[in-house]
């Protein structure tokens, strides 16, 4: 398997400010960690230094009014909302990040790579005409529309394993049966954005194509992986996407500052390994990771490395994956509650999917 990784020094300009959870130094630290692990020396891994995405392509996803608003705020150096500041530097960095996402997708379909890791990608809280939650433009949707236009792809599967529900991605494709959106996230009653309930299943032609698996706080790693294995592989095998696009980062780690789930670095390795295995069976190994979240900078490089090692098959044995902190004692915490959530997901969606009957 050939895997490309996108990185540009300008990514670090996506820095939302002193004392903000999202700082641009994450990219510098991760690149240094990858270099320490000698990823660039692998014959099956190569790095892409991307160009910025063209602004005009943003309107394939977002309204022109919203795009103009963001760039106007950047000129003025004002916030979009209390959590999401905007400046010329931030938007410039974001355009390079989205450019990396698009170029990573192109690398897969022009035959240069089978898999891709887009560092910085995954701004899933941005909708067609809104942003928030540290997100301004939805690069997941930009990627999908770019691939749809340039490679005539017909079916896309988005697996969102971020601790927060991807309300923007969900809203954009809520009525679109060509995009199957699967999200594992913390119980919306307990975390931003307060959405992502089981009953949010899509509408119109897209009914049944929005799949939410909300997990109780402090769900252990084995319980989390149980939910993933029960939902993601069977749906993917029935849907048969042309590509799997997965987004997240390290905020489902047990030591994250903004989330309360229980994954370890090895758990992230298992998540990406499962994505890779399923993509081999379903879509010729075509899979992408968009990796940006995580709000404990100490654990973030370990988790991003674990994700990259799993999808690229750079590491074949999860036992070699290191973590910054010792793992929690009970990896099966909340297993019964998670089993109940999965049963309810299957009950609600069985009328749309044979694999749940």
Secondary structure by P-SEA (a helix, b strand, c coil): cbbbbbbbccccccccccccccccaaaaaaaaaaaaacccccccbbbbbccccccccccccccaaaaaaaaaaaaacccccccccccaaaaaaaaaaaaaaaaaaaaaaaccccbbbbccccccccccccccccccccaaaaaaaaaaaaccccbbbbbbcccccaaaaaaaccccccbbbbbbbccccccccccccccccccccccccbbbbbbcccccaaaaaaaaaaccaaaaaaacccbbbbbbcccccccccccbbbbcaaaaaaaaaaaaaaaaaccccbbbbbbbbbccccaaaaaaaaaaaaaacccccccccccccccccccccaaaaaaaaaaaaaaaccccccccc
